[in-house]
Amino acid sequence: MENTRKFFANIRPLQFLVAVFTCLTLLFSSAYPAFAIGSYKSTPSEGETSLNQIQKETDKVASSKAGNPDLEESQAKTRKGLNSVQGSADKNKMKRPSNSQSATTVQDKVEGFLENVTGN
């Protein structure tokens, strides 16, 4: 009985450190997504222009007496941009083969990591 008391008395500081480490891990893991937001700097009105244009198109279709646009009209709008609603808004922000040639693939990253680990 005396030995178990000594054992738990010696373990108590370790239990405290484990509890503190666990609390800090939970705190920082829940705050990490908020830190990621800070890496993208934008102005509040940045998305407003494209949204206003989309709203104008929506209002125009909704107030039209003809009702829904026909297939040819929808296809013509789609050919102008990304889709018939968004048009070409934010087209320059999208990833596509023409602007992603210098990107590193996951396979390249894994191969580089394995080369670093194994030393080959």
Sequence and secondary structure as in RCSB ss.txt:
>XXXX:A:sequence
MENTRKFFANIRPLQFLVAVFTCLTLLFSSAYPAFAIGSYKSTPSEGETSLNQIQKETDKVASSKAGNPDLEESQ
AKTRKGLNSVQGSADKNKMKRPSNSQSATTVQDKVEGFLENVTGN
>XXXX:A:secstr
 HHHHHHHHHHHHHHHHHHHHHHHHHHHHHHHHHHHHTTS   TTTTHHHHHHHHHHHHHHHH TT S  HHHHH
HHHHHSSBTTTBTTTGGGS  GGG TT   HHHHHHHHHHHHHT 
